[in-house]
């Protein structure tokens, strides 16, 4: 149990700090040549990880009954967080990040969470925001249940009010329509098909301290939502479908050179690229190494003590059964047969106790994992 638990902890911390030591760029490019850009990075062997996904930021307004107590408590403990989260003039209005993965990644993701498919009017709600400050350590965002609907819209309701031209069919978009604001603007309701507690590994959150509400939809649905909410595919307000590519590398200089070359080859400007270089944490990595050595030594020590104890029990048991063994020898059993009998007996006990110990350890480790790692309390 101790070995499994410590190894799980160390692996988790290694992933965290490895990411923390990695410099990265996020590049936004039109979908039509996103694969070309990704291939340009991959061919240089300058990247350790590369992810791509679609992302848009819209608004949603939560009724008080749908705000989770975890979020309410975080706002009470840290009022400034509440001001940044609900920053508009409209009560309980907040950002809603909508993500869509590529077809292959999306198929693998929904399969991993137990879904066969996702309809165009459905979404996956990421209800847990793994943010950490001195005031809170992870926040559950809403009280939505599967089957509930989330309403999203393009502009804060405080931006103004205009009359709405009713359009219900995503595919029926009039190029002459104008963008509407206020409470009468176009809105889309998405049915919650599944609630999960974390984003796919390929998606990086925007803030490590401010919680955010996120949903995941199919790529086609995201594109249609964008067209519908701003009214016209060919209007000046429509933004060409962009894909975000996250590139991670521990070689800062080489990554900088490749980024500059990619910018030149694809006519990208600085607004298309955001850079993130995370602060190194040598002390933390050293601490992880010390913890690893300590866990190994402690595991070996406990194993040695247990082994000595087992040997002592076997010797004591044999000593108390000398009279019984003497009787067996007196009636014709050879010492070789006696030795074989004793070995079979203790091997049987060893296998039974080992299986029971492994099963019990796995159960305890799983319970600890659920309570600590799954809820982001590591």
Order of alpha helices (4+ residues) and beta strands (2+ residues): alpha-beta-alpha-beta-alpha-alpha-beta-alpha-beta-beta-beta-beta-beta-beta-alpha-beta-alpha-beta-alpha-alpha-alpha
